């Protein structure tokens, strides 16, 4: 029954592979708890709010609030599926609650460090170096997610219009603009890619390995991490940090919250608002204005 739900989650609700894998792990842990490690039969239709609370309580000592909230979400979704399929009539997980998870501020890269990283000299005849520079610059210049960069096709990258068509969460498409500097990098990359793996049609992946195959997530992470190492002084060095930096720098330079929300592909404005809580420019301006030792005499 759990596997049927997971198939439904992916095929019908278009949830990501990451979400499906996390829900599988959570539901299997709950099943093992409910069946005493497999010594009794599994009957999810007999679950009660009390039995589910006991499992959540058993998990609380070794889990963060974020993990507990995800486990509760997995249970709620699973029992909603059982309601849709007519197995049960009420959702025993609907009233499960946990504490409010703290919202850490996003890690960002200071603009001077970003500029230094993207100004380092590369060999413009070397396919791998040009590809790596373009990947890093595209993350920072457009704010797209790693999964969105991985699924870019050649036809989704339009240098004449200066636009990327990206496939975001839950298969939602959006258009992300970019400027002439990135367009020039794309043109150089395409020329070297053509020399390396041949002509590409619109359906082929935009970013490829030397043999023409897709890039994989860990490879992209390593490319970004290596480019940031020694130049960027941040607690995390990853593609998502560049996405955070894109949003922060846009807001610092006058972009509206609504426009940044659309560019990032956030479903809710609340998700985007975290970037307004602390920005370097705001902190510096507030300091210069308010602290008596920072003001000119």
LUMKOL-860880 format. One record per residue (C-alpha): residue in one letter; x, y, z; residue number from 0. Coordinates in Angstrom, 1 decimal, padded with zeros to 4 digits. Layout:
SITE  zake       x       y       z  gudren
SITE     A       X       Y       Z     NUM
...
//
This chain:
SITE  zake       x       y       z  gudren
SITE     X   000.0   000.0   000.0       0
SITE     X   002.9   002.4   000.8       1
SITE     X   004.5   001.7  -002.6       2
SITE     X   001.2   002.4  -004.4       3
SITE     X   001.0   005.7  -002.6       4
SITE     X   004.6   006.6  -003.5       5
SITE     X   003.8   005.8  -007.2       6
SITE     X   000.8   008.1  -006.9       7
SITE     X   002.9   010.8  -005.3       8
SITE     X   005.3   010.8  -008.2       9
SITE     X   003.1   010.1  -011.2      10
SITE     X  -000.1   012.0  -010.2      11
SITE     X   001.1   014.8  -007.9      12
SITE     X   004.5   015.3  -009.7      13
SITE     X   006.4   015.4  -006.4      14
SITE     X   010.2   015.3  -006.7      15
SITE     X   012.3   012.2  -006.4      16
SITE     X   013.8   013.8  -003.2      17
SITE     X   010.4   014.1  -001.6      18
SITE     X   009.3   010.6  -002.6      19
SITE     X   012.5   009.1  -001.2      20
SITE     X   012.1   011.0   002.1      21
SITE     X   008.5   010.0   002.4      22
SITE     X   009.4   006.4   001.7      23
SITE     X   012.0   006.4   004.5      24
SITE     X   009.5   008.0   006.9      25
SITE     X   006.7   005.7   006.1      26
SITE     X   008.8   002.6   006.3      27
SITE     X   010.1   003.7   009.7      28
SITE     X   006.5   004.1   010.9      29
SITE     X   005.5   000.7   009.5      30
SITE     X   008.3  -000.9   011.4      31
SITE     X   007.2   000.8   014.6      32
SITE     X   003.6  -000.1   014.0      33
SITE     X   004.3  -003.8   013.3      34
SITE     X   007.0  -004.1   016.1      35
SITE     X   009.7  -004.7   013.5      36
SITE     X   007.6  -006.8   011.2      37
SITE     X   006.4  -009.3   013.9      38
SITE     X   002.7  -008.3   013.3      39
SITE     X   000.7  -007.6   010.2      40
SITE     X   000.5  -004.0   008.9      41
SITE     X  -003.0  -002.5   008.9      42
SITE     X  -002.6   001.3   008.2      43
SITE     X  -006.4   001.6   008.0      44
SITE     X  -006.6   000.8   011.7      45
SITE     X  -004.2   003.6   012.7      46
SITE     X  -005.5   006.1   015.3      47
SITE     X  -004.3   009.6   016.2      48
SITE     X  -003.0   008.2   019.5      49
SITE     X  -000.9   005.5   017.8      50
SITE     X   000.6   008.0   015.4      51
SITE     X   001.4   010.4   018.3      52
SITE     X   003.3   007.5   020.0      53
SITE     X   005.4   007.0   016.9      54
SITE     X   006.1   010.8   016.5      55
SITE     X   007.0   010.9   020.3      56
SITE     X   009.4   008.0   019.8      57
SITE     X   011.2   009.9   017.0      58
SITE     X   011.4   013.3   018.8      59
SITE     X   014.6   012.6   020.7      60
SITE     X   016.8   012.0   017.7      61
SITE     X   015.1   014.4   015.1      62
SITE     X   015.1   018.1   014.4      63
SITE     X   011.8   019.9   014.3      64
SITE     X   012.2   020.1   010.5      65
SITE     X   012.5   016.3   010.3      66
SITE     X   009.5   015.8   012.6      67
SITE     X   007.4   018.1   010.5      68
SITE     X   008.3   016.2   007.3      69
SITE     X   007.4   012.9   009.0      70
SITE     X   004.0   014.3   009.9      71
SITE     X   003.6   015.6   006.4      72
SITE     X   004.3   012.1   005.0      73
SITE     X   001.7   010.6   007.3      74
SITE     X  -000.9   013.2   006.4      75
SITE     X  -000.3   012.7   002.7      76
SITE     X  -000.4   008.9   003.0      77
SITE     X  -003.7   008.9   004.8      78
SITE     X  -005.2   011.5   002.4      79
SITE     X  -004.4   009.0  -000.3      80
SITE     X  -006.2   006.2   001.6      81
SITE     X  -009.2   008.5   001.8      82
SITE     X  -009.1   009.2  -001.9      83
SITE     X  -009.0   005.5  -002.6      84
SITE     X  -011.8   004.8  -000.2      85
SITE     X  -009.8   002.8   002.3      86
SITE     X  -010.6   005.1   005.2      87
SITE     X  -013.1   008.0   005.7      88
SITE     X  -011.1   010.2   008.2      89
SITE     X  -007.4   011.2   008.4      90
SITE     X  -005.9   010.2   011.7      91
SITE     X  -002.8   012.3   011.1      92
SITE     X  -004.7   015.5   010.4      93
SITE     X  -004.4   016.8   014.0      94
SITE     X  -000.7   015.9   014.5      95
SITE     X   001.4   018.9   015.5      96
SITE     X   004.9   019.7   016.4      97
SITE     X   006.8   022.8   017.4      98
SITE     X   007.5   025.7   015.1      99
SITE     X   010.8   025.1   013.2     100
SITE     X   013.3   028.0   013.4     101
SITE     X   013.9   029.6   010.0     102
SITE     X   017.7   030.1   009.6     103
SITE     X   018.7   033.1   007.5     104
SITE     X   020.0   032.0   004.0     105
SITE     X   023.8   031.8   003.5     106
SITE     X   024.9   034.4   000.9     107
SITE     X   028.1   035.4  -000.8     108
SITE     X   029.2   039.0  -000.6     109
SITE     X   029.1   040.8  -004.0     110
SITE     X   032.9   041.5  -004.0     111
SITE     X   033.6   037.8  -003.5     112
SITE     X   031.2   036.8  -006.3     113
SITE     X   032.9   039.3  -008.6     114
SITE     X   036.3   037.9  -007.7     115
SITE     X   035.1   034.3  -008.3     116
SITE     X   033.6   035.2  -011.7     117
SITE     X   036.6   037.3  -012.8     118
SITE     X   039.3   034.6  -012.3     119
SITE     X   041.1   033.8  -015.6     120
SITE     X   040.1   030.6  -017.4     121
SITE     X   041.4   028.9  -020.5     122
SITE     X   038.7   029.8  -023.1     123
SITE     X   039.8   026.9  -025.3     124
SITE     X   039.2   024.3  -022.6     125
SITE     X   035.7   022.8  -022.7     126
SITE     X   035.6   021.8  -019.0     127
SITE     X   036.8   025.2  -017.7     128
SITE     X   034.3   027.1  -019.9     129
SITE     X   031.5   024.8  -018.8     130
SITE     X   032.4   025.2  -015.2     131
SITE     X   032.5   029.0  -015.4     132
SITE     X   029.2   029.1  -017.2     133
SITE     X   027.5   026.8  -014.6     134
SITE     X   028.7   029.0  -011.7     135
SITE     X   027.7   032.2  -013.5     136
SITE     X   024.3   030.9  -014.5     137
SITE     X   023.4   029.9  -011.0     138
SITE     X   024.3   033.4  -009.7     139
SITE     X   023.0   035.4  -012.7     140
SITE     X   019.6   033.6  -013.0     141
SITE     X   019.0   032.2  -009.5     142
SITE     X   017.8   028.8  -010.9     143
SITE     X   017.9   025.6  -008.8     144
SITE     X   020.3   022.8  -009.4     145
SITE     X   017.5   020.5  -010.6     146
SITE     X   016.4   023.2  -013.1     147
SITE     X   019.9   023.6  -014.4     148
SITE     X   020.2   019.8  -014.8     149
SITE     X   017.0   019.6  -016.9     150
SITE     X   017.8   022.5  -019.2     151
SITE     X   017.6   021.5  -022.8     152
SITE     X   019.4   023.3  -025.6     153
SITE     X   016.1   024.6  -026.9     154
SITE     X   015.4   026.2  -023.5     155
SITE     X   018.4   028.5  -023.7     156
SITE     X   017.6   031.5  -026.1     157
SITE     X   020.5   033.9  -026.4     158
SITE     X   018.7   036.1  -028.9     159
SITE     X   015.9   036.9  -026.4     160
SITE     X   018.1   036.5  -023.4     161
SITE     X   015.8   034.0  -021.8     162
SITE     X   015.9   030.6  -020.1     163
SITE     X   012.8   028.4  -020.0     164
SITE     X   013.2   026.3  -016.8     165
SITE     X   011.1   023.5  -015.4     166
SITE     X   010.6   024.2  -011.7     167
SITE     X   009.0   022.3  -008.8     168
SITE     X   005.8   020.4  -009.7     169
SITE     X   006.6   020.7  -013.4     170
SITE     X   005.9   024.5  -013.5     171
SITE     X   007.6   026.3  -016.3     172
SITE     X   008.8   029.9  -016.0     173
SITE     X   010.9   032.3  -018.1     174
SITE     X   014.1   033.7  -016.5     175
SITE     X   015.9   036.6  -018.3     176
SITE     X   019.7   037.1  -018.5     177
SITE     X   022.0   039.7  -019.9     178
SITE     X   024.6   040.0  -022.6     179
SITE     X   027.6   038.8  -020.5     180
SITE     X   026.0   035.5  -019.9     181
SITE     X   024.9   035.2  -023.5     182
SITE     X   028.5   035.6  -024.6     183
SITE     X   029.6   032.8  -022.2     184
SITE     X   026.8   030.6  -023.6     185
SITE     X   027.9   031.2  -027.2     186
SITE     X   031.5   030.2  -026.3     187
SITE     X   030.3   027.1  -024.5     188
SITE     X   028.1   026.0  -027.4     189
SITE     X   031.0   026.4  -029.8     190
SITE     X   033.3   024.2  -027.7     191
SITE     X   030.5   021.7  -027.0     192
SITE     X   029.9   021.4  -030.8     193
SITE     X   033.6   020.7  -031.3     194
SITE     X   033.6   018.2  -028.4     195
SITE     X   030.4   016.2  -028.9     196
SITE     X   028.9   017.4  -032.2     197
SITE     X   025.7   019.3  -033.1     198
SITE     X   022.9   019.5  -030.6     199
SITE     X   019.2   019.6  -031.2     200
SITE     X   016.6   021.4  -029.1     201
SITE     X   015.8   018.3  -027.0     202
SITE     X   019.4   017.5  -026.1     203
SITE     X   020.6   018.5  -022.6     204
SITE     X   022.2   021.9  -022.6     205
SITE     X   025.0   021.0  -020.1     206
SITE     X   026.9   017.7  -021.0     207
SITE     X   029.9   015.7  -020.1     208
SITE     X   032.8   015.2  -022.5     209
SITE     X   030.9   012.2  -024.0     210
SITE     X   027.6   014.0  -024.4     211
SITE     X   025.8   012.6  -021.4     212
SITE     X   023.9   014.5  -018.8     213
SITE     X   025.7   016.1  -015.8     214
SITE     X   024.7   014.6  -012.5     215
SITE     X   023.9   016.5  -009.3     216
SITE     X   027.1   015.6  -007.4     217
SITE     X   029.3   016.7  -010.4     218
SITE     X   027.5   020.1  -010.5     219
SITE     X   027.9   020.5  -006.7     220
SITE     X   031.7   019.7  -007.0     221
SITE     X   032.1   022.3  -009.8     222
SITE     X   030.5   025.0  -007.8     223
SITE     X   032.2   024.0  -004.5     224
SITE     X   035.6   024.0  -006.2     225
SITE     X   035.0   027.4  -007.9     226
SITE     X   034.0   029.0  -004.5     227
SITE     X   036.8   027.4  -002.4     228
SITE     X   039.5   029.9  -001.5     229
SITE     X   037.5   032.9  -002.9     230
SITE     X   034.2   032.8  -001.0     231
SITE     X   034.2   032.9   002.8     232
SITE     X   030.8   031.4   003.7     233
SITE     X   029.8   028.5   005.9     234
SITE     X   028.4   026.6   002.9     235
SITE     X   029.7   026.5  -000.7     236
SITE     X   026.9   025.1  -002.9     237
SITE     X   024.7   026.0  -005.9     238
SITE     X   021.9   027.0  -003.5     239
SITE     X   024.1   029.6  -001.9     240
SITE     X   024.5   031.2  -005.3     241
SITE     X   020.7   031.2  -005.6     242
SITE     X   020.4   032.9  -002.2     243
SITE     X   023.0   035.4  -003.3     244
SITE     X   021.1   036.2  -006.5     245
SITE     X   018.0   037.0  -004.6     246
SITE     X   019.8   039.0  -001.9     247
SITE     X   021.7   041.1  -004.5     248
SITE     X   018.6   041.7  -006.5     249
SITE     X   016.7   043.1  -003.5     250
SITE     X   019.8   045.1  -002.3     251
SITE     X   019.9   046.8  -005.7     252
SITE     X   016.2   047.8  -005.8     253
SITE     X   014.3   044.9  -007.3     254
SITE     X   010.8   044.4  -005.9     255
SITE     X   009.9   041.4  -003.8     256
SITE     X   007.3   040.3  -006.3     257
SITE     X   009.7   040.3  -009.2     258
SITE     X   012.3   038.2  -007.2     259
SITE     X   009.5   035.8  -006.2     260
SITE     X   008.7   035.3  -009.9     261
SITE     X   012.3   034.9  -010.9     262
SITE     X   012.9   032.3  -008.2     263
SITE     X   009.7   030.4  -009.0     264
SITE     X   008.5   030.6  -005.4     265
SITE     X   004.8   029.6  -005.0     266
SITE     X   004.4   031.9  -002.0     267
SITE     X   005.7   035.4  -001.3     268
SITE     X   006.4   034.3   002.3     269
SITE     X   009.2   032.1   001.0     270
SITE     X   010.8   035.0  -000.7     271
SITE     X   010.5   037.3   002.3     272
SITE     X   013.3   035.6   004.2     273
SITE     X   015.7   037.5   002.0     274
SITE     X   014.5   040.8   003.3     275
SITE     X   015.2   040.0   006.9     276
SITE     X   019.0   040.6   006.8     277
SITE     X   021.0   041.9   003.9     278
SITE     X   024.5   043.3   004.1     279
SITE     X   023.5   046.7   002.6     280
SITE     X   020.7   047.1   005.1     281
SITE     X   022.9   046.3   008.0     282
SITE     X   025.6   048.6   006.8     283
SITE     X   023.2   051.5   006.1     284
SITE     X   021.5   051.1   009.5     285
SITE     X   024.9   051.0   011.2     286
SITE     X   026.2   054.2   009.5     287
SITE     X   023.0   056.0   010.3     288
SITE     X   022.4   054.9   013.8     289
SITE     X   025.8   054.4   015.5     290
SITE     X   027.4   057.5   016.9     291
SITE     X   030.9   056.4   016.2     292
SITE     X   030.1   055.6   012.6     293
SITE     X   028.9   059.2   011.8     294
SITE     X   031.2   061.9   010.4     295
SITE     X   031.7   064.7   012.9     296
//
